[in-house]
Each structure stands twice: as structure tokens, then as C-alpha cells.
Amino acid sequence: QVQLVESGGGLVQTGGSLRLSCAASGRTFSSYAMGWFRQAPGKEREFVAAITWSGGGTYYADSVKGRFTISRDNAKNTVYLQMNSLKPEDTAVYYCAAQIGTPRYDYWGQGTQVTVSS
């Protein structure tokens, strides 16, 4: 059984910063990658960033490149998303997802709300 728990969301002003965390528990030894997705009201869920566990390669959506940074702590089995220079367009529920045993996002967290005020 695998469980993902996001934390760190909240309300921040335009230009501010937030750091999201995603802690993975259970049988995660065969994990391939962790990713962050977000979904705003009335919008489709979109990819934000991802990181591989083995090589630490990172991938970003164009909309967040240069502002967001994804990182990992292998010992804690935790992935982080540092969000800087936040914009109102970043307002969404942010979800953590994991590729475990297969290169597909089969495991998802509950989501954490990020609200950027204008």
C-alpha cells in the first residue's frame, strides 16, 4: 500500500513564495518518479513538474520554469516544490503523484490548496 500526503499550501500575495511537500509512505522502493500537478476551478488538471528518484532529472511546465523548483530527499522519501514569484494564475489545488512499479502516475495525494491574491 502506498500513500502520498501533500502539505504546505496556503494563501500568499502576488510575488510571494510557498514550499509544498509530498511525503510518500508504504512500499515505495520501486518508485520511478514523483510529479506535481495542479487543477484550478473549471480548468483541466495540468502537469507542473517531475523528478526521477534514480538520477534526479527534473522536468517543468513552461508556465512555471524559472519560478518553481522540484527537489527530493531520498532518506525522507519526500518531494518538495519550491514556488517563487507566485502569480494569481498559479492558484489551484496542487497534487502529488507517483510512478511506482510502472512509468505511470498510478498514485495520487489528496491535494493542497494554493491561493495567490492579486
Salt bridges, closest charged atoms under 4 A:
GLU46 OE2 - ARG38 NE 2.73
ASP90 OD1 - ARG38 NH1 2.89
ASP90 OD2 - ARG67 NH1 2.78
ASP106 OD1 - ARG104 NE 3.56
